Amino acid sequence: MIARTWHGVTPSSKADAYFDVLKESGLKEYRETPGNQGVIVLRRTEGDRTHFLLITFWESFDAIRRFAGPNPERAVYYPEDKEFLLEFEPTVTHYDVLMSPDGSR
């Protein structure tokens, strides 16, 4: 299993609205992509900035390519992101999952 991490930052005043947008864009598309095995959404607020860390789980790089296209290292953004994100990190990070929360691999 492969974990793919993406990080984004919004103004804190827009954090709740951005989470609603995420549910209808990226999170929905993750779940609809064959080979996706789940997603975790983490949020941390530091003053006037809120960080989102999304960790998605995939059965293979082929599955990631079905979501991200031919370059799996490229971050995927949606048109609505322009209204919320303070920066656009160009890449994501991948990790091999050695143990999942339930103790399995």
Secondary structure, 3 states (H helix, E strand, C coil): CEEEEEEEEEEHHHHHHHHHHHHHCHHHHHHHCCCEEEEEEEEEEECCEEEEEEEEEECCHHHHHHHHCCCCCECCCCHHHHHCCCCCCCECEEEECCCCCCCCC
